[in-house]
């Protein structure tokens, strides 16, 4: 009987973890290929945002987040010449997961490379 109780005590928490405790995350990489340093980087996504005070030329910034709700992703920063840059990215949806690469390019341009599931 003790062995059965021990077995249940070990297996019950493990079954709970497998049963539906799935956390949806998007692994994000922001790459600065603008040709110079940028400051005040902000990435806004549904229900929150993240960023960095500065990002050197050719530097990479990693961040992991969850979406709460649906909506567009926007990126803004101040370029090395003092220009305020703001652009729209892809629309994100609640419960998406995967990866998103944001490549900041010269001329206030960017490329967005999402590899997210589920796609809508």
C-alpha positions in Angstrom: 0.0 0.0 0.0 2.9 2.4 0.8 4.4 1.8 -2.6 1.1 2.7 -4.3 0.8 5.9 -2.3 4.4 6.8 -3.2 3.8 6.1 -6.8 0.6 8.2 -6.9 2.5 11.0 -5.1 5.2 11.0 -7.8 3.0 10.5 -10.8 0.1 12.9 -10.0 2.2 16.1 -10.2 3.8 14.8 -13.4 0.4 14.1 -15.0 -0.7 17.6 -14.1 2.2 19.1 -15.9 1.5 17.1 -19.0 -2.3 17.7 -19.0 -2.5 21.2 -20.2 0.0 23.5 -18.6 1.3 24.8 -21.9 2.8 28.2 -22.0 2.9 30.0 -25.3 6.0 32.1 -26.0 7.5 33.9 -28.9 11.3 34.0 -29.0 12.3 37.3 -30.5 15.6 38.6 -31.9 16.1 42.2 -32.9 19.2 42.8 -35.1 20.6 46.3 -35.6 21.8 46.5 -39.2 21.1 50.2 -39.6 24.7 51.1 -40.0 25.0 52.9 -36.6 23.9 52.6 -33.0 20.3 53.2 -32.1 18.7 54.3 -28.8 15.4 54.0 -27.1 14.4 50.8 -28.9 10.8 49.8 -28.1 8.8 46.8 -29.5 5.1 47.0 -28.7 2.9 43.9 -29.0 -0.6 43.1 -27.8 -0.8 44.0 -24.1 2.8 44.9 -23.4 6.2 46.0 -24.8 9.9 45.5 -24.4 13.0 47.3 -25.4 16.5 48.5 -24.8 18.1 51.8 -24.0 20.7 51.4 -26.7 21.7 48.8 -29.3 25.1 49.1 -31.0 25.6 48.7 -34.7 25.3 45.0 -35.7 24.3 44.1 -32.1 21.6 41.5 -31.4 18.9 41.7 -28.7 16.9 38.7 -27.5 13.6 38.7 -25.7 10.9 36.1 -25.0 7.3 37.1 -24.5 3.6 36.0 -24.5 0.8 37.7 -26.3 -2.4 38.5 -24.5 -5.0 39.3 -27.1 -4.5 40.1 -30.8 -3.0 43.1 -32.5 -0.1 44.6 -34.5 3.5 44.6 -33.5 5.2 48.0 -33.8 8.9 48.9 -33.5 10.3 52.3 -32.8 13.7 53.7 -32.0 15.9 56.8 -32.5 18.5 56.3 -35.3 22.1 57.5 -35.0 21.2 60.7 -36.9 18.5 61.6 -34.3 15.6 60.6 -36.5 12.6 59.0 -34.7 11.7 55.8 -36.6 8.4 53.9 -36.2 7.1 51.0 -38.2 4.4 48.3 -38.2 5.2 44.7 -38.1 3.0 41.6 -38.4 -0.2 41.1 -36.5 0.2 38.8 -33.6 -2.5 36.6 -32.0 -3.0 35.2 -28.6 -1.6 31.7 -28.1 0.9 32.1 -30.9 4.3 30.6 -30.3 7.5 30.2 -32.2 10.1 32.8 -33.3 10.2 36.3 -34.7 13.3 37.9 -36.2 13.3 41.7 -36.6 16.0 43.1 -38.8 16.4 46.8 -38.5 17.9 48.2 -41.8 19.2 51.5 -43.1 16.8 54.1 -44.3 14.3 53.5 -41.5 13.3 50.1 -42.9 12.9 46.7 -41.3 12.3 43.1 -42.3 10.1 40.9 -40.1 10.6 37.1 -40.3 7.9 35.3 -38.3 7.9 31.6 -37.8 4.8 31.4 -35.6 2.0 28.9 -35.0 -0.9 28.9 -35.3 -0.9 31.0 -38.5 -4.1 33.0 -39.2 
